[in-house]
């Protein structure tokens, strides 16, 4: 390719970056509603990061899986690192709204059980995220960004505030911390150890263990 042709190709890619439209209503097979482009990119990248690893996956591969150009990816994400970070931040959604609804009052074991009940469903719906973390730890450790660190610290502080509330008996707070560990470690630390178990089966078992921990 001549230098002039290469220049025109670069210009065409840049033009596409700012002109890629979002899929509108009625677009696609049978005009069925589909996830927005950003979420489709994340879902495809998640599968590839699990199968091939972050370092073994290229933006071109992600684009090919979606049937779009690589320039179309840049419309939504500046880099592959941004895609990985967006996938990681899905973890930050677990329990966020439930914690907010609890407000400033003391949290009892019943409310905590309701929180974990919601978190179990949320985490199992994003089960692949935990497997991606296990298989891409080195890549994730390199992602240190101020906005991510601040958000992570905010979520941790919310849990610390609840667990440090002296209006709640110490024994109950220990049970609350231990029960959350049951959910988190069962998915985050287990990798694909439970891959043969369905979400419904695993949810039932987790809820059973949680109840046992909270009851003492």
N, C-alpha and C positions, 0 to 999 in steps of 0.2 A: 504493500500500500504506500502511495506517495505521501509526502509530508502534507500536501494540500488536502488529499483525501482524508488523512487522519484527522486533520484539523476540523474538516466538515463533520466527521463522525463524532468527534468530541462535542461539537456545537449541537448536533442533533440530540445527543444524550442529555446535555444540559437542558435543552428545550423540553425534552420529555419529562425531566424531573419536576418541572413546574406545571406540566400540562396533563399529567395522568389524572383522569377523573375517577372519583369514587363510583362503584357500581350503584346504579340507581334502581328504583323499584321496577320490577318486571324484567330485570336483566338476569340471564342465566337459565339453566334448564327448568322448564315448566314454571318459570317466573316465581320460584319459591324464594322466600327470604333467606339470605345467606349472611354469615358474619361479615363485618366490615373488613376491608382490605388489611388494615393493621393487624387485626386479630388473626386473619388467615395466615399472614406472614409469620406471626408468632407460633401458631400451631404447627406449621410446616417446619419451622426452624427447630422447635422443640423435638419433634420426631427425629430430625437429622442429627441434632446434638446428642441425642440418646444413642442412636445407631452408629454414628461415625465419630462422635466427639466434636467439641467446638473447634479445635484446631484442624480436624479433618474435613470440616464442612466449609464450603465457599459460598459467597453471596450468589454466585452464578448458579450453583446447585439449588439454592433456595428459590431463586427466580424461575428456574426451569421447572421445579415441582409445581409452582403456582401458575406457570404458563404466562409469565410476564417478563419484561426486560429487567436487567439489573438496575437500570436507571429508575424504574418504577419503585424499586425498594428504597432508593435514596429519597424518594418523596416522603417516606414515613420514618426512615431510620438513617442516621448519618453514617453508621458503621455497623459491623457485625457485633462489636462490643455493646452497642446500644440495644441490639436485639437481645443479647444475653442478659443485660441489665433489666430490660422490660420483663423478661421471663422471671427473673429472680424476684422482682417487685410484686409478682402475683402472690408471693408468700406473705407480703405485708397486709394483704386484705383479710387474712384469716382472723376472725374475731374482732376486727376493727369496729364495726357497727355495734356489735353486742357490747363491747366495752364502753362505747359512748352512751348506750342506752342505760347502762347501770348508774350513770351520773356520779354524784359525789357521796352518796350514802354508802354505809357499810354493806359488803357483799356477804350473804350467807351461803351455806353449802347448797341450798336449793337453787339459788340464782347462778352459782358457779356451775352446777350441773347442767343448767339450761344453756349456759355459754358454751360448755364443752360439747353438748349435744349438737349445737349449730356448727361448731368448728369441725367436728368429725365429718359432717356432710361436706363442708367446704373443702376440707383437705383431701378427702377421697375423690372429689370431683376434679382435683388437680393432682392426682396421684403421680402422674408422669413428672411433675416438677421435682419431686423428691429424688426420683431416679436420675434425672438430669444433673442434679446437684452432686450426687454420689459419683457420677462418671466424669464430671468436669470441674472438680474441686480446684485444680491448679488455675484454670482460666478464671474462675469466680474470685479466687483470692487476689487476683491482679486488679480487679475492679474496685478501686477505692475512690468514691466520689463524694463530695461534701453533701449533696442533696440526699444521696442514699444513706450515708452515715447518720445524718440528722433524722431522717424518717425512721431508720432502724432504732435509734436511740429513743425516739418518741414512743414507739410501740413497747420497747422494753420498760421504759419508765411507767407506762400505764399499768403494766402487769406488776411492777415493783410497788407502785402506790397501793394497788388493791391488796397485795400480799403483805404489805407492811402496816396495814390499818389495824392499830391496836384495839379498836372497838370490836374486832373479830377475835374470838378466842385463838390462842396460838396453835392449839391442836388442829383447829379447823383450817387455819392458814397453811399449815404443813400438809394437810390432806389436799388442799386446793393445789398447792405447788406440785405435789407428787402425782395427782391425777392429770394435770396438764402434761407432765413429763411422760405419762403413759401414752398419750395421744401423739405427742411430738416425736418421741423416740421410736415408737412403733412404725412410723412412716419415714421420718427423716434419716434414721440410723439403720433401718433394715434393708434399704436398697430394694432389690427384687426378691428378697427372701420370701415374701408372701405373694409373689406374682401369680401363683396358681389359685389364690383365694379371690373370690369375687368381692366387689365393693360392698355388697349387701351383707355377705358373711363376715367380712372384716369389721364392718360397722357394728354389727351385733356383738361381736366378741369384744371390741373396744369399749362399747357402752357397758357391757357386763363388768369388765375390769374396773372401769371408772366408778361405777356404782359401789363396787366392793371397797375401793380405796376411800371414797367419800364417807361411806358408812363406818369404816373402821372395823 
